[in-house]
Amino acid sequence: FKTNTARNAEHVKVEIDTAFAIKEAWYNTVLGYESGSADEDRYGYDRYILQLSGNREIFQGLTLFGSYSYYYSTYKGTSSLFDKPRKDHIHTLECGIKKRLWQSPDRRYSLSVSLGFRHKRADANLELYDYTQNIVNSAIEYRF
């Protein structure tokens, strides 16, 4: 905001992302740091990120995939409801299966279906922000 700079927000995110193959499986690792601030840093946070994932085709277009993510966040300042700054530990575990139904001869286009499950657990030093989330998802994907 040009007229009220106190309402400006800043956001920085830095990640190191690697992908590699071992035998017939692909793996991915991410290490990251994220920082945000708003209202002259009264509502800011710092977050550390770790993500591990992998997938492997097991039979003619049938692929298994899985991932684990961990986020540690600390929030600056206190709110009107709590007398201490919030800290979160969030763990997410995901797994699923994907089937490629069709692929063009030049491999530029494909059609796939997938089914997955995600379990997320948030543990915070403020009980209001503790939760568990379980999600079953399905998707149809057309790549072009």
C-alpha positions as CSV (number, residue, x, y, z in Angstrom):
1,F,0.0,0.0,0.0
2,K,1.5,3.3,-1.1
3,T,-0.4,5.4,1.5
4,N,-0.1,3.0,4.4
5,T,3.2,1.2,4.5
6,A,2.4,-0.4,7.8
7,R,0.0,-2.7,5.9
8,N,2.7,-4.0,3.5
9,A,3.7,-7.6,3.7
10,E,6.9,-9.4,2.8
11,H,7.4,-13.0,1.9
12,V,10.6,-15.0,1.2
13,K,10.9,-18.7,0.4
14,V,14.1,-20.5,-0.4
15,E,14.2,-24.2,-1.3
16,I,16.8,-26.7,-2.3
17,D,15.1,-29.4,-4.4
18,T,16.8,-32.6,-5.6
19,A,15.5,-35.4,-7.8
20,F,17.3,-38.7,-8.4
21,A,16.7,-42.2,-9.5
22,I,17.8,-45.4,-7.8
23,K,17.2,-48.5,-9.9
24,E,13.6,-48.0,-11.3
25,A,12.3,-45.6,-8.7
26,W,12.4,-41.8,-8.6
27,Y,13.0,-39.9,-5.4
28,N,12.7,-36.2,-4.5
29,T,14.0,-34.3,-1.4
30,V,13.3,-30.7,-0.5
31,L,14.9,-28.6,2.2
32,G,13.5,-25.1,2.7
33,Y,13.0,-22.0,4.7
34,E,10.1,-19.6,4.5
35,S,9.6,-16.2,6.2
36,G,6.7,-13.8,6.1
37,S,5.9,-10.6,7.9
38,A,2.9,-8.3,7.9
39,D,1.7,-5.2,9.8
40,E,5.2,-4.1,10.5
41,D,6.3,-7.6,11.5
42,R,3.7,-8.0,14.2
43,Y,2.1,-11.0,12.3
44,G,5.2,-12.7,10.9
45,Y,6.4,-16.3,10.9
46,D,9.4,-18.4,10.1
47,R,9.0,-21.9,8.7
48,Y,11.5,-24.8,8.1
49,I,10.5,-27.4,5.5
50,L,11.5,-31.0,4.9
51,Q,9.9,-33.1,2.1
52,L,10.7,-36.6,1.0
53,S,8.8,-38.4,-1.8
54,G,9.2,-41.3,-4.2
55,N,7.4,-43.1,-6.9
56,R,7.9,-46.3,-8.9
57,E,6.1,-47.9,-11.8
58,I,5.5,-51.5,-10.8
59,F,3.6,-52.8,-13.8
60,Q,2.7,-51.4,-17.3
61,G,1.7,-47.8,-16.3
62,L,0.7,-48.7,-12.7
63,T,2.7,-46.5,-10.3
64,L,2.9,-46.4,-6.5
65,F,3.8,-43.1,-4.9
66,G,4.4,-41.8,-1.4
67,S,5.6,-38.8,0.5
68,Y,6.4,-37.4,3.9
69,S,6.5,-33.6,4.8
70,Y,7.5,-31.9,7.9
71,Y,7.0,-28.2,8.7
72,Y,8.2,-26.4,11.8
73,S,6.7,-22.9,12.1
74,T,7.2,-20.2,14.7
75,Y,5.0,-17.1,14.7
76,K,6.1,-13.7,15.9
77,G,4.1,-11.8,18.5
78,T,1.1,-12.8,20.4
79,S,-2.6,-12.6,19.6
80,S,-5.4,-11.2,21.7
81,L,-6.4,-14.8,22.7
82,F,-3.0,-16.1,23.8
83,D,-0.1,-14.7,25.8
84,K,2.6,-16.6,24.0
85,P,3.7,-16.9,20.4
86,R,2.5,-19.9,18.4
87,K,4.8,-22.8,17.4
88,D,3.6,-25.6,15.0
89,H,4.9,-29.0,14.1
90,I,3.0,-30.4,11.0
91,H,3.6,-33.9,9.7
92,T,2.0,-35.1,6.5
93,L,2.1,-38.7,5.2
94,E,0.7,-39.5,1.7
95,C,0.5,-42.6,-0.4
96,G,-1.4,-43.8,-3.4
97,I,-1.6,-45.5,-6.7
98,K,-1.8,-44.1,-10.3
99,K,-2.7,-45.9,-13.5
100,R,-1.9,-44.5,-17.0
101,L,-4.8,-45.5,-19.2
102,W,-3.6,-44.0,-22.5
103,Q,-0.5,-42.4,-23.9
104,S,0.1,-40.9,-27.3
105,P,2.8,-42.5,-29.5
106,D,5.1,-39.5,-29.1
107,R,4.4,-39.5,-25.3
108,R,3.3,-35.8,-25.3
109,Y,-0.3,-36.6,-24.2
110,S,-1.6,-39.1,-21.6
111,L,-4.7,-39.9,-19.5
112,S,-4.4,-41.3,-16.0
113,V,-6.5,-42.0,-12.9
114,S,-5.2,-42.0,-9.3
115,L,-6.4,-42.8,-5.8
116,G,-4.6,-41.6,-2.7
117,F,-4.7,-41.1,1.0
118,R,-3.3,-38.2,3.1
119,H,-2.8,-38.1,6.8
120,K,-1.9,-34.8,8.4
121,R,-1.2,-34.1,12.0
122,A,-0.6,-30.6,13.4
123,D,0.8,-30.3,16.9
124,A,1.1,-26.7,18.3
125,N,1.9,-25.2,21.6
126,L,-1.5,-23.6,21.5
127,E,-4.2,-26.3,21.7
128,L,-6.5,-24.3,19.3
129,Y,-4.2,-25.2,16.4
130,D,-3.9,-28.9,17.1
131,Y,-5.7,-31.1,14.5
132,T,-5.7,-34.3,12.6
133,Q,-6.8,-34.5,9.0
134,N,-7.4,-37.6,6.9
135,I,-8.3,-37.2,3.2
136,V,-9.0,-39.8,0.5
137,N,-8.8,-38.4,-3.0
138,S,-9.2,-39.5,-6.5
139,A,-8.3,-37.8,-9.8
140,I,-8.5,-38.1,-13.5
141,E,-5.5,-36.4,-15.2
142,Y,-5.1,-35.5,-18.9
143,R,-1.6,-34.2,-19.7
144,F,-0.9,-32.2,-22.8
